[in-house]
Every structure is written in C-alpha cells, then in structure tokens.
Amino acid sequence: MALSRGIIGEQHMEAKVACPLHKNTFSLKTGKNLNGSLDAIATYPVKIEDGFVYVGFSE
C-alpha cells in the first residue's frame, strides 16, 4: 500500500487516510478499514513534544 502518499480526510467525524492507488480508507485512530474489504492496518502512539515527533514511544 502507498498510504504514505495517501489523502487525509474525515468520514463520519473520524480522521482517515485513503490509499491513492486503491481508494481503500483506514481510520487514523484505530487502523480499521472503513470500506470493510480489508484487514485493519497497524497504528502506533504519536506525541509531539518541544518540536519533536515521537512515534511508538514508551512512557
């Protein structure tokens, strides 16, 4: 999937990303496939602190 080049938007008050190649959409919060045709994608915790972005951090 080319989700890194995906289109960001909102569907039913839920942030989503759409694959530019296949048009499948996924929740940015849960990773759930909003089209229902594919499995969910992995999601990771993200935080921004002092101008740095931390992905998959451990408290």
MARMARDO-366993 format. One record per residue: x, y, z of N, C-alpha, C, O, CB in turn; residue number from 1. Coordinates in pm, 1 decimal. Glycine has a CB too. Example, Ala and Ser with C-alpha at 12.3 -4.5 7.8 and 13.67 -1.06 7.14 Angstrom:
# residues 2
n_u:1319.0 n_v:-569.0 n_w:780.0 ca_u:1230.0 ca_v:-450.0 ca_w:780.0 c_u:1320.0 c_v:-330.0 c_w:780.0 o_u:1423.6 o_v:-331.9 o_w:846.5 cb_u:1130.8 cb_v:-447.3 cb_w:904.6 pos:1;
n_u:1285.0 n_v:-225.0 n_w:708.0 ca_u:1367.0 ca_v:-106.0 ca_w:714.0 c_u:1290.0 c_v:3.0 c_w:787.0 o_u:1340.9 o_v:113.8 o_w:803.9 cb_u:1408.4 cb_v:-59.8 cb_w:572.5 pos:2;
END
This chain:
# residues 59
n_u:83.1 n_v:-119.2 n_w:0.0 ca_u:0.0 ca_v:0.0 ca_w:0.0 c_u:87.1 c_v:125.0 c_w:0.0 o_u:199.0 o_v:124.8 o_w:51.2 cb_u:-94.3 cb_v:0.1 cb_w:121.0 pos:1;
n_u:35.9 n_v:226.1 n_w:-55.7 ca_u:107.7 ca_v:352.8 ca_w:-63.4 c_u:43.2 c_v:454.6 c_w:29.7 o_u:15.8 o_v:567.5 o_w:-10.9 cb_u:110.0 cb_v:405.7 cb_w:-208.2 pos:2;
n_u:19.0 n_v:415.0 n_w:154.0 ca_u:-50.6 ca_v:505.7 ca_w:246.5 c_u:32.5 c_v:627.6 c_w:283.3 o_u:-22.5 o_v:729.9 o_w:323.9 cb_u:-88.8 cb_v:431.6 cb_w:372.6 pos:3;
n_u:165.5 n_v:618.0 n_w:269.5 ca_u:248.1 ca_v:735.7 ca_w:298.4 c_u:217.5 c_v:849.0 c_w:201.2 o_u:248.0 o_v:964.9 o_w:229.3 cb_u:397.2 cb_v:699.7 cb_w:291.9 pos:4;
n_u:157.7 n_v:816.3 n_w:87.8 ca_u:116.8 ca_v:916.9 ca_w:-10.9 c_u:-34.6 c_v:933.0 c_w:-12.8 o_u:-91.7 o_v:988.6 o_w:-106.6 cb_u:167.3 cb_v:878.6 cb_w:-150.9 pos:5;
n_u:-97.6 n_v:883.7 n_w:91.7 ca_u:-243.3 ca_v:884.3 ca_w:98.5 c_u:-303.5 c_v:1021.9 c_w:117.5 o_u:-235.1 o_v:1118.6 o_w:151.3 cb_u:-288.2 cb_v:796.5 cb_w:208.7 pos:6;
n_u:-431.5 n_v:1027.6 n_w:95.1 ca_u:-508.5 ca_v:1150.6 ca_w:108.8 c_u:-574.7 c_v:1149.1 c_w:246.2 o_u:-647.3 o_v:1055.3 o_w:279.2 cb_u:-615.1 cb_v:1164.9 cb_w:-5.9 pos:7;
n_u:-550.2 n_v:1251.7 n_w:325.6 ca_u:-604.2 ca_v:1261.6 ca_w:460.9 c_u:-738.7 c_v:1332.3 c_w:455.2 o_u:-755.2 o_v:1430.2 o_w:382.4 cb_u:-506.0 cb_v:1336.8 cb_w:555.5 pos:8;
n_u:-834.1 n_v:1282.6 n_w:532.0 ca_u:-965.9 ca_v:1344.9 ca_w:535.0 c_u:-1044.1 c_v:1300.3 c_w:656.0 o_u:-986.9 o_v:1255.5 o_w:755.3 cb_u:-1043.0 cb_v:1312.9 cb_w:408.7 pos:9;
n_u:-1175.3 n_v:1312.6 n_w:647.5 ca_u:-1263.6 ca_v:1278.0 ca_w:759.0 c_u:-1387.9 c_v:1209.6 c_w:704.1 o_u:-1440.8 o_v:1247.3 o_w:599.6 cb_u:-1302.1 cb_v:1404.3 cb_w:841.9 pos:10;
n_u:-1433.3 n_v:1108.2 n_w:777.0 ca_u:-1555.1 ca_v:1036.5 ca_w:739.6 c_u:-1633.9 c_v:1009.2 c_w:866.3 o_u:-1584.7 o_v:940.6 o_w:955.9 cb_u:-1522.9 cb_v:903.5 cb_w:663.4 pos:11;
n_u:-1753.8 n_v:1060.9 n_w:875.3 ca_u:-1838.7 ca_v:1042.9 ca_w:993.9 c_u:-1764.4 c_v:1083.6 c_w:1121.7 o_u:-1766.0 o_v:1010.5 o_w:1220.7 cb_u:-1885.5 cb_v:896.2 cb_w:1004.5 pos:12;
n_u:-1699.7 n_v:1199.8 n_w:1119.0 ca_u:-1628.6 ca_v:1256.2 ca_w:1234.7 c_u:-1506.0 c_v:1173.5 c_w:1274.7 o_u:-1460.8 o_v:1182.6 o_w:1388.8 cb_u:-1723.3 cb_v:1266.9 cb_w:1353.3 pos:13;
n_u:-1451.8 n_v:1093.6 n_w:1183.4 ca_u:-1334.6 ca_v:1010.8 ca_w:1211.5 c_u:-1225.6 c_v:1043.1 c_w:1109.5 o_u:-1248.8 o_v:1039.0 o_w:988.6 cb_u:-1370.8 cb_v:858.8 cb_w:1208.1 pos:14;
n_u:-1104.3 n_v:1075.8 n_w:1160.7 ca_u:-992.1 ca_v:1104.5 ca_w:1071.1 c_u:-955.8 c_v:978.1 c_w:994.6 o_u:-954.9 o_v:868.4 o_w:1050.5 cb_u:-869.3 cb_v:1158.2 cb_w:1150.1 pos:15;
n_u:-925.6 n_v:994.9 n_w:865.2 ca_u:-896.6 ca_v:878.0 ca_w:782.7 c_u:-785.4 c_v:909.1 c_w:683.6 o_u:-753.1 o_v:1025.1 o_w:658.0 cb_u:-1022.6 cb_v:831.7 cb_w:708.3 pos:16;
n_u:-727.6 n_v:803.1 n_w:628.7 ca_u:-632.6 ca_v:813.9 ca_w:518.9 c_u:-683.2 c_v:722.5 c_w:408.3 o_u:-727.7 o_v:610.8 o_w:434.5 cb_u:-485.9 cb_v:775.9 cb_w:563.6 pos:17;
n_u:-676.1 n_v:770.5 n_w:284.8 ca_u:-720.8 ca_v:692.8 ca_w:169.2 c_u:-600.0 c_v:656.4 c_w:83.6 o_u:-518.1 o_v:742.4 o_w:50.9 cb_u:-825.7 cb_v:771.9 cb_w:85.7 pos:18;
n_u:-589.6 n_v:530.4 n_w:48.0 ca_u:-483.4 ca_v:483.9 ca_w:-40.8 c_u:-503.8 c_v:547.9 c_w:-178.2 o_u:-611.6 o_v:534.6 o_w:-236.1 cb_u:-482.3 cb_v:327.3 cb_w:-51.1 pos:19;
n_u:-402.1 n_v:617.4 n_w:-231.9 ca_u:-419.7 ca_v:682.9 ca_w:-361.6 c_u:-430.1 c_v:583.9 c_w:-478.1 o_u:-477.6 o_v:620.0 o_w:-585.8 cb_u:-304.7 cb_v:777.7 cb_w:-386.4 pos:20;
n_u:-386.1 n_v:460.1 n_w:-457.2 ca_u:-391.0 ca_v:361.2 ca_w:-565.4 c_u:-521.5 c_v:282.8 c_w:-567.8 o_u:-579.8 o_v:261.2 o_w:-674.0 cb_u:-275.3 cb_v:265.2 cb_w:-552.5 pos:21;
n_u:-566.9 n_v:240.2 n_w:-449.9 ca_u:-681.9 ca_v:150.4 ca_w:-443.2 c_u:-807.9 c_v:213.6 c_w:-384.4 o_u:-915.6 o_v:154.0 o_w:-387.9 cb_u:-645.7 cb_v:30.6 cb_w:-363.0 pos:22;
n_u:-793.5 n_v:335.5 n_w:-329.8 ca_u:-905.9 ca_v:410.7 ca_w:-272.2 c_u:-965.4 c_v:347.1 c_w:-146.2 o_u:-1073.9 o_v:386.4 o_w:-103.4 cb_u:-1014.2 cb_v:425.2 cb_w:-375.2 pos:23;
n_u:-896.4 n_v:249.5 n_w:-86.0 ca_u:-941.4 ca_v:196.7 ca_w:42.8 c_u:-911.3 c_v:300.3 c_w:149.5 o_u:-807.5 o_v:366.2 o_w:143.9 cb_u:-872.6 cb_v:60.3 cb_w:76.1 pos:24;
n_u:-1000.3 n_v:315.7 n_w:246.4 ca_u:-980.7 ca_v:414.3 ca_w:352.0 c_u:-965.9 c_v:345.0 c_w:486.2 o_u:-1029.0 o_v:242.7 o_w:512.9 cb_u:-1097.2 cb_v:514.0 cb_w:355.9 pos:25;
n_u:-879.7 n_v:403.9 n_w:571.1 ca_u:-849.0 ca_v:347.7 ca_w:701.7 c_u:-858.3 c_v:456.3 c_w:807.8 o_u:-821.7 o_v:571.3 o_w:783.7 cb_u:-709.1 cb_v:283.0 cb_w:702.0 pos:26;
n_u:-907.5 n_v:419.0 n_w:925.1 ca_u:-914.0 ca_v:510.7 ca_w:1038.4 c_u:-772.2 c_v:541.8 c_w:1084.7 o_u:-690.9 o_v:450.9 o_w:1101.6 cb_u:-998.5 cb_v:450.6 cb_w:1154.5 pos:27;
n_u:-742.2 n_v:670.1 n_w:1105.5 ca_u:-611.0 ca_v:707.4 ca_w:1157.6 c_u:-599.9 c_v:678.1 c_w:1306.9 o_u:-489.2 o_v:669.7 o_w:1360.1 cb_u:-583.9 cb_v:855.1 cb_w:1131.4 pos:28;
n_u:-711.9 n_v:662.6 n_w:1373.9 ca_u:-710.3 ca_v:634.7 ca_w:1518.0 c_u:-698.6 c_v:485.2 c_w:1547.7 o_u:-619.1 o_v:444.3 o_w:1632.4 cb_u:-836.5 cb_v:690.2 cb_w:1583.2 pos:29;
n_u:-777.6 n_v:404.4 n_w:1478.2 ca_u:-782.8 ca_v:261.3 ca_w:1510.3 c_u:-717.0 c_v:171.7 c_w:1406.0 o_u:-683.7 o_v:57.0 o_w:1436.0 cb_u:-925.0 cb_v:219.4 cb_w:1527.3 pos:30;
n_u:-697.6 n_v:221.6 n_w:1284.3 ca_u:-643.2 ca_v:140.8 ca_w:1175.9 c_u:-747.5 c_v:58.5 c_w:1103.3 o_u:-716.1 o_v:-9.3 o_w:1005.5 cb_u:-538.1 cb_v:50.6 cb_w:1228.8 pos:31;
n_u:-872.4 n_v:63.6 n_w:1150.3 ca_u:-980.7 ca_v:-15.2 ca_w:1091.0 c_u:-1003.8 c_v:25.3 c_w:945.9 o_u:-999.1 o_v:143.5 o_w:911.7 cb_u:-1110.4 cb_v:1.8 cb_w:1172.0 pos:32;
n_u:-1028.7 n_v:-74.0 n_w:861.2 ca_u:-1062.3 ca_v:-48.4 ca_w:721.9 c_u:-1205.2 c_v:2.7 c_w:717.7 o_u:-1297.4 o_v:-69.3 o_w:756.0 cb_u:-1045.0 cb_v:-176.6 cb_w:633.7 pos:33;
n_u:-1225.2 n_v:124.6 n_w:672.2 ca_u:-1357.5 ca_v:186.0 ca_w:671.1 c_u:-1443.1 c_v:139.2 c_w:554.1 o_u:-1563.1 o_v:166.2 o_w:549.9 cb_u:-1344.2 cb_v:335.9 cb_w:667.0 pos:34;
n_u:-1381.4 n_v:68.7 n_w:458.8 ca_u:-1456.4 ca_v:10.2 ca_w:347.7 c_u:-1503.3 c_v:-130.7 c_w:382.4 o_u:-1594.5 o_v:-183.3 o_w:318.6 cb_u:-1370.5 cb_v:7.6 cb_w:220.3 pos:35;
n_u:-1441.4 n_v:-191.9 n_w:483.4 ca_u:-1479.1 ca_v:-325.6 ca_w:526.2 c_u:-1426.8 c_v:-437.6 c_w:438.8 o_u:-1461.7 o_v:-553.5 o_w:460.7 cb_u:-1624.9 cb_v:-334.9 cb_w:532.5 pos:36;
n_u:-1343.3 n_v:-406.1 n_w:339.5 ca_u:-1298.1 ca_v:-508.9 ca_w:246.4 c_u:-1159.4 c_v:-565.1 c_w:277.8 o_u:-1119.7 o_v:-665.5 o_w:218.6 cb_u:-1298.3 cb_v:-453.5 cb_w:108.3 pos:37;
n_u:-1085.4 n_v:-503.2 n_w:368.8 ca_u:-950.6 ca_v:-548.0 ca_w:404.1 c_u:-933.9 c_v:-549.6 c_w:555.0 o_u:-1014.5 o_v:-492.1 o_w:628.2 cb_u:-843.9 cb_v:-457.6 cb_w:339.4 pos:38;
n_u:-827.3 n_v:-616.7 n_w:601.2 ca_u:-794.5 ca_v:-615.5 ca_w:743.3 c_u:-750.4 c_v:-475.5 c_w:785.3 o_u:-719.4 o_v:-390.9 o_w:701.5 cb_u:-684.2 cb_v:-719.0 cb_w:774.9 pos:39;
n_u:-748.3 n_v:-453.1 n_w:915.3 ca_u:-701.4 ca_v:-325.3 ca_w:970.3 c_u:-550.5 c_v:-312.3 c_w:949.6 o_u:-480.8 o_v:-411.7 o_w:929.3 cb_u:-736.7 cb_v:-313.7 cb_w:1121.5 pos:40;
n_u:-501.4 n_v:-189.3 n_w:954.9 ca_u:-357.8 ca_v:-163.8 ca_w:947.7 c_u:-307.0 c_v:-134.4 c_w:1088.4 o_u:-384.9 o_v:-98.8 o_w:1176.9 cb_u:-325.9 cb_v:-45.4 cb_w:850.5 pos:41;
n_u:-177.6 n_v:-149.1 n_w:1108.9 ca_u:-116.6 ca_v:-122.2 ca_w:1239.2 c_u:-120.8 c_v:27.5 c_w:1268.8 o_u:-104.3 o_v:110.1 o_w:1179.0 cb_u:29.4 cb_v:-174.0 cb_w:1243.2 pos:42;
n_u:-142.9 n_v:61.2 n_w:1394.9 ca_u:-136.1 ca_v:200.4 ca_w:1439.4 c_u:-36.7 c_v:209.1 c_w:1554.1 o_u:-12.0 o_v:109.9 o_w:1622.6 cb_u:-276.7 cb_v:253.5 cb_w:1482.8 pos:43;
n_u:19.9 n_v:326.2 n_w:1575.5 ca_u:120.8 ca_v:346.9 ca_w:1678.3 c_u:91.1 c_v:477.2 c_w:1751.4 o_u:40.2 o_v:571.9 o_w:1691.4 cb_u:263.4 cb_v:348.9 cb_w:1617.0 pos:44;
n_u:122.7 n_v:482.5 n_w:1880.9 ca_u:102.6 ca_v:607.8 ca_w:1953.8 c_u:199.2 c_v:714.6 c_w:1901.6 o_u:313.5 o_v:684.9 o_w:1867.1 cb_u:122.5 cb_v:586.4 cb_w:2106.3 pos:45;
n_u:151.5 n_v:839.2 n_w:1896.6 ca_u:231.8 ca_v:951.5 ca_w:1848.3 c_u:215.3 c_v:1067.2 c_w:1944.5 o_u:105.3 o_v:1094.1 o_w:1992.8 cb_u:190.8 cb_v:993.1 cb_w:1703.8 pos:46;
n_u:325.9 n_v:1136.0 n_w:1972.3 ca_u:316.2 ca_v:1259.4 ca_w:2051.1 c_u:417.9 c_v:1359.2 c_w:1998.5 o_u:522.2 o_v:1321.8 o_w:1944.9 cb_u:339.5 cb_v:1231.8 cb_w:2203.0 pos:47;
n_u:385.7 n_v:1486.9 n_w:2014.8 ca_u:474.2 ca_v:1595.5 ca_w:1974.5 c_u:513.9 c_v:1669.4 c_w:2100.8 o_u:429.2 o_v:1713.2 o_w:2178.8 cb_u:405.8 cb_v:1691.7 cb_w:1870.3 pos:48;
n_u:645.6 n_v:1682.5 n_w:2119.5 ca_u:697.8 ca_v:1746.1 ca_w:2240.0 c_u:817.7 c_v:1832.4 c_w:2202.3 o_u:914.6 o_v:1782.4 o_w:2145.1 cb_u:737.1 cb_v:1639.8 cb_w:2347.1 pos:49;
n_u:812.1 n_v:1960.2 n_w:2233.6 ca_u:921.8 ca_v:2053.4 ca_w:2205.1 c_u:966.7 c_v:2049.2 c_w:2059.0 o_u:1086.1 o_v:2057.3 o_w:2030.3 cb_u:1039.9 cb_v:2022.7 cb_w:2295.1 pos:50;
n_u:871.3 n_v:2036.4 n_w:1967.4 ca_u:902.9 ca_v:2036.1 ca_w:1825.4 c_u:949.2 c_v:1902.3 c_w:1770.1 o_u:979.0 o_v:1892.4 o_w:1651.1 cb_u:1006.4 cb_v:2136.4 cb_w:1799.2 pos:51;
n_u:955.8 n_v:1798.6 n_w:1854.1 ca_u:994.7 ca_v:1664.9 ca_w:1809.5 c_u:871.5 c_v:1575.7 c_w:1803.3 o_u:782.1 o_v:1585.8 o_w:1887.3 cb_u:1101.8 cb_v:1603.9 cb_w:1903.8 pos:52;
n_u:867.3 n_v:1488.6 n_w:1703.6 ca_u:757.2 ca_v:1393.2 ca_w:1688.7 c_u:807.8 c_v:1256.3 c_w:1731.5 o_u:907.3 o_v:1206.5 o_w:1678.8 cb_u:703.0 cb_v:1390.1 cb_w:1541.1 pos:53;
n_u:738.6 n_v:1195.8 n_w:1827.4 ca_u:774.1 ca_v:1063.3 ca_w:1878.1 c_u:668.3 c_v:963.7 c_w:1833.3 o_u:549.0 o_v:984.4 o_w:1855.4 cb_u:787.5 cb_v:1063.8 cb_w:2033.4 pos:54;
n_u:713.1 n_v:854.9 n_w:1769.8 ca_u:622.7 ca_v:751.5 ca_w:1720.3 c_u:657.5 c_v:620.1 c_w:1788.2 o_u:773.9 o_v:580.3 o_w:1792.7 cb_u:631.4 cb_v:738.1 cb_w:1565.1 pos:55;
n_u:554.5 n_v:552.3 n_w:1841.7 ca_u:576.6 ca_v:423.2 ca_w:1906.1 c_u:654.8 c_v:434.8 c_w:2035.0 o_u:727.1 o_v:342.6 o_w:2072.6 cb_u:648.3 cb_v:330.9 cb_w:1812.7 pos:56;
n_u:641.2 n_v:546.3 n_w:2102.5 ca_u:717.0 ca_v:573.6 ca_w:2224.3 c_u:671.1 c_v:487.2 c_w:2341.5 o_u:561.0 o_v:432.2 o_w:2341.2 cb_u:704.7 cb_v:720.1 cb_w:2261.0 pos:57;
n_u:756.6 n_v:477.0 n_w:2439.3 ca_u:724.4 ca_v:408.5 ca_w:2564.2 c_u:740.2 c_v:510.1 c_w:2676.2 o_u:844.3 o_v:574.7 o_w:2687.4 cb_u:816.2 cb_v:282.1 cb_w:2587.4 pos:58;
n_u:637.6 n_v:524.4 n_w:2758.9 ca_u:640.7 ca_v:625.2 ca_w:2866.7 c_u:751.5 c_v:597.1 c_w:2964.8 o_u:768.8 o_v:671.4 o_w:3061.4 cb_u:507.2 cb_v:629.9 cb_w:2940.5 pos:59;
END
